[in-house]
Amino acid sequence: MYSLPWDLGDKHLQKAAESCYTWTGKMSDMGRINLDAPRYSQAEFVGRFKHFLAITDWRLCFKTNRDLDEANDLLQKYRSGQEPPGTPDEQIWYAKQLYESAFHPDTGEKQNVLGRMSFQVPGGMLMTGALLTFYRTTPAVIFWQWANQSFNALVNFTNRNAKSALSVQQLGVAYVSATSAALVTAIGLKSFLAGRASSLLQRYVPFAAVASANCINIPFMRQNELIQGIPVSDRDGNELANSRAAAAKGISLVVFSRILMAAPGMTLLPVVMERLEKQRWLRNNPRLNAPFQILACGVSLTLMVPISCALFDQTSSMSTSSLAWLEPEAHSQLVKKCGDGVPDLVYFNKGL
């Protein structure tokens, strides 16, 4: 749940992130759509929200392979200027939306439907609703925490960065570590709070488990960045050095946005359910509990997935003075490459 692991190091969105300093990304100088840039400006929150709202649209996961292949084919023809005469721009934009929701940004391969960006809401609402519903017994907690982390692992593998791919062993360590953290947190808190806290407080155990798993899973999934660093550039996109400090900042922002993604559904819904379960109609129809929570989580995630992805600008920045203090080696690379012209800020792709 809540796993959107693209680091946007791909050829399409990376170029868009770099270009957002100077233009809105809508049309090229020739009046044709720039397929390597998002439709909306990524410099403001509203533009980023519209972009992610489009590619995480859950309705797109029901598109047939034929629809997706036709969209891919149209985009390839458009790149070479061979699209059918009179093809409207809206058709090109929609084809681009379909492509970005279902094809891997690095390899161009069609992704497993369960791991696609467009499946984040259906998959997330099922996992969240189940975690919030079945929290009372230890076997149920173990099963749904395992199921949730397995879903995360599938999404992470489906959207892995082909340019900095993790080994099978590294993926396995990330999966086992995140699952263990979720289970230890969930079972530990459940045992501690039993008989000590109100039933309402006990409903927040799943959220604590999900948050702790995210704090472990994301750094493990992006461990190569923490070890080797990520490219930092000047304002014009010229790469100047590799920085582990920049990677740490980017990962921290991503962890925060992932937890925020889960927060509304997993913090507000327990309060609602605590009151609803006292109502006679729900006590007489307990089977409605799970469907209601799953649908409520779906409503929350429909908005929170794009909001969380758009919260921070994809192109983050760091002052070179901070870099000199945190990572002298990277700053030395800057000085060596720029001489006396070291910029005040360097920029990097924070990932998702």
Steps between C-alpha positions, in 0.01 A plus 500: 500500500617852422797385299589725213866420461590668173803714560425683173849441377336401173538674171148643493439656839860590579507727199173650615638566846805674355293707259253625760735786589440674171169400343162346563569183307196522273620567148830506320613792285353327195152493655509125551454329835823421681453136599799512733337761726183490713191676375490731802774716649685315775616821665174543697303260717184528286686394186666209675165394649332498159785295357487229766121503511505403133751215515364351826139503374370159618270469200803455276588164656192357326625593154559203272836403355368609163424851634848528649676370190308741279599789727865395488487464124346846459771658713775331299346627178463849646868508597595431140237736359302216344176521701174491301422839345269710713570315825383741774736599780261361762537155347878526531475618861268212586731250334787644706291464816429135420865432423630653823245309706592157364848489343835497677667840454850357450443183298173586328364156593137453596475455875315245709158652560525454880818705511394789277460858614131478406451205739618693806149598607328159450789311659553753777132522596475122534811480718414802711140396555606149598769627740248729670228236516690190606722632779355322801658152471869420465459259203304766310764764578780273380322404178399852393832660590673230296253551213557874507878472489474239224292745298766765566772263381311427178453870430865574577619223271262603220619861511866431576755741356658313209807726515571422865324172551522316829618142508262223597681478834456873565130482410463203733670681788276805448189280493592299810611811692183698424275203575681431826477866606127508425436176690713593801333841525148367451526199731708685759262795521198272495633303797607813688174689451273205575333572835692828534347725235158579359366312199539820296873522569543136406355577157811706424735202523476427121602859419803478731601173333465644148700811595783297652513270197526800266789639706689176435375386160572818304862548613567130439344515153718801417812384682715529189433874499607530864818303428601649165322836512278664238593761240470865604484766230509872451191695399557415135505124564876453469609217731767615744547220753347197672362557849386260771367793703269595215379140482429503875300822471301370203420172676394686815253709300363187334455322834307798634274517194429126515396522864287804419335298224382247756414746776147626420344158445684332785452777757152636427325175414566340844313791664210460259483122545522525879173694491331310218555161663285618790209557264234229489497470120871411487482272804222311323699488173865445600588377150467860379797604710776390262335621174427838658859550616644384168280744304579783741872433457450506123348848519789619715772348281349634178603844620791421731708302248539795258513754785785318671692448177461870418575633847868571432651620175652204318818701456626571850793720597780521756732787584863439420593626847292219651662257259845617612406429864317170445709352220840662444592249227204602283576866559858439391364359173300821455804719561710290265242526223383859552807671640402840640156474342345255747124570501313581820256216437518161332195310377407132497210268429348401836311198367146392585 
